[in-house]
């Protein structure tokens, strides 16, 4: 399983696809497929069957689809710029993600 630079609750910028230029928050990461579910990005229409026991109406429902992580760039919380992600090890041996532009920590 590959390690990914994107984590849940990260703010990201979409670099490619029909939603290029949009920003959103990562809702879920799927590491085995190297994909992420981003809030407000890559909407698809799904046909659903009605299920009265779960109170679900049938019809067309819009929901987010996953985006490949190669099409995402993390937005740094300190400098506010889309940036590449580096790694560094702190004095206590903890590994953290680092912004390549401002050298600020992405993990809070």
SULRA-V759119 format. One line per field, one symbol per residue. ss: DSSP state (H for helix, E for strand, - for the rest). A space follows every 10 residues. Layout:
# SULRA-V759119
ss->???
This chain:
# SULRA-V759119
ss->---------- EEEE------ --EEEEEEEE ----EEEE-- --EEEEEE-- EHHH-E--EE EEEE-EEEHH HEEEE----- -EE-EEEEE- ----EEEEE- ----E---
